[in-house]
């Protein structure tokens, strides 16, 4: 991503020099819908980013410009609240968290834009929240840690965007490290970096270019279903506070007490948590095939048991699974659209991409988008 246009627009609008910040999107190798169950995830920050040009103003206002939408937004600091402008809410939501934490807000001018496709499961919203949290930390001279900013960004999403997301996206975007994935324990927030060297393989993302309406309501329903499962098992062990604490054996023992749908949801989460541990070990042994096999299983669970896939994602998955050049693939993020992540032989990336474009267009009448990505550092100054 190149910031030139963002800087130019900022200087034109605000007639001063800005501070520059970059904030990346993320992929997730494995560990889907486990974060809000206090479980494990294995994401990484990628070179699809949002860039910010930011400076203080002395008019006590938030003055924002979204370059990609070519839209501006203004609000007096004293009127800070959720607004009708959904993109501005990501920034305002973060400012509200700083205010809640006791910081006195200052007027901020901000132009931002980037190349993270929207609604593609690559966490453009977390990137925006993190980038603005970083900007506020700088201008308010706030001694906040990365973990505090991550939590503020997540709260912004809950309170100003209305999605009860887990912590994975904000965490990955903020703590990303070049060429490393992050194995995160979403309960303790302890994390370990794993070097990602896939040898003869590379990471290819295929974007369905669809985002079904269902996405955010179904997300919140899945959370409730998991909580229902926890309540049933808590009767037998008070120490259970999340599905993270549940073994497959315990779940199976109480099978008959569950509504079948709730059972499938819980079984998926318990197995997916286990797959993250397995994937981490596979990668440490350079066993890319084992990693890939776990990714295939993850998709099948998300499709059949967690019910968050859709026909477009399944089509991309089926093509990947059939291909000799793909060692692992699955849908990524909340579901109901967005991208699949594929581990593809480097020398076959372009032929596989061509195949996908041809077949996907034939069956859906839509063009998919294909991205090769590199793993980068998290949110920071440019
Ligand atoms: C979305 C949420 C994350 C996580 C994933 C599913 O990306 O923002 O917190 O729950 O879905 O793994």
Boltz pocket constraint, residues with backbone or C-beta under 6 A from the ligand:
constraints:
  - pocket:
      binder: B
      contacts: [[A, 31], [A, 32], [A, 33], [A, 34], [A, 35], [A, 36], [A, 121], [A, 165], [A, 166], [A, 167], [A, 168], [A, 169], [A, 333], [A, 334], [A, 335]]
      max_distance: 6.0
